[in-house]
Amino acid sequence: METLAINLNHHQLTEPANIGKLLNHLFVPHTGNYNKLVYELQREFKWGGSPDVKSIIFDRVKYDETTGKGSFRILLDISFTFGCEDVITEKQDQTSEWTFEVDRTEMMMRLYSSPYVDSRSTADEF
């Protein structure tokens, strides 16, 4: 399971908890945070060829303000390129499940990818 740590500012922590809005604000396309998220999604979907994430939508956002913990689902459109066959396959409405924790003391949001994502193994090097 991979972890993304995103720094938050004071304003993001003081406004009423609208985590869906915050996620969309933190992951604006083509920003550093967005690119990190895309990288993790591409790792999760690497089994389908060479993945290229086309769009991301946050869905089923849940947040418990008391514990600072929550979850969401990502709906994504992704294309896979198979270089040897010169084939591109488009897949729409793929899903990825995430959990997160908001740490108000450290002013940080930690996002945890699906526990089913394979991590890189040193066995892959041989």
N, C-alpha and C positions, 0 to 999 in steps of 0.2 A: 504494500500500500504506500503510495506516495503522498507527500504533504506539501501544500503550497502555503506559504506564510505571507500575508498581505498586510502591510502597515495601514492603519486607519488614522484619520485626523480627529481632532476634538469635535468638530462639527458633525462628523459621521456618527460619533458615539452619543451625542446629546440629543439629536432629533429623535422623535418617536420611531420605534423599531418597525421599519418597513424593509425587511431584509431583501425582498424581491427587487425593490428599487435600488437598494445598496449594491446588490450583485450586478445589476445592469450598469450602475455607475462605475463600479470597480473594474468591470471587464468590457470596456468600450473596445470595439474592434480595432486591431492594429496598434494597441498599446502594449507596454511591457507585460502587464498582468494578463491581458488577453492572450498574448503569445505564449506565456507560461502554461495557461490553461489548455490552449490548443496542443501544445507539446505533450501534455499528459494524456489528453484524449487520443492523440495519434499513437501513443504508446499502448493505450488500452485496445485500440482497434487495429493494431499492426498485423493481426492474423489474416486480414482480408486483402493484403497486397500493400502497396505503398500508399498510406492514407493522406488525404488532403481535406481538412475540415472546411466546409463551405459556409456553414451558419450554425449559431448556437442560440438556443432559447432556454431560459431557466423556467422550470415547471415544478409544481408540487412543493413549493417552498414552505417549510415548517420551521418555527423558531420558538424556543422557550426562553423568554427574557430572564427568567429567574436563574436558570442554569447557564445561560449563554450558549446553549447547544442547539443544533438544528440539522436539517437535512434538505436536500433538493435533488431534483432530477434534471439532467440536461437532455434536451431534444436536439439532435444535430443532424445536419445533412453532411454527408462525407462522400468523397469519391476515392476509388482505389485504382491505382495504376499498376498494371502488370507489364513491366518493361520488356520481358522476353517475348511476350505475345503481342505487344503493342496494343493492349486492350485497357480501356477505362470503364469501370463499373460505378454507376451512381447509386448510392443508398440514401434514402430519405428517412427521416423520423427514427433514427437510431437513438438508443437511450444509454445514459450513464448515470449511475447513482452516486451521490456524494454526501458526506456529512461534514459539519463544520463546528467550530467553537469560536466565540468572540471573547477575547481576553481584554477586559476593560482596563486592567492595570497596565499591561504592556502595550495597549492600544494596537491590537493585532487581531486579525482573523486567520485562523488556521483551517484549511480545507483539506479533507482526506478523501482520496479517490476510492473507487470501488476496491474492496479487499480481494476481488477476483482478478485484478490486473496482475499479470506476470511481471515480476521485477527482472532486471537484467541479471543474468547468471554468468559466472566466469566459465561455465561449461559451454556457453555460446561462442567462446573464443576458439574452440578447437574443432 
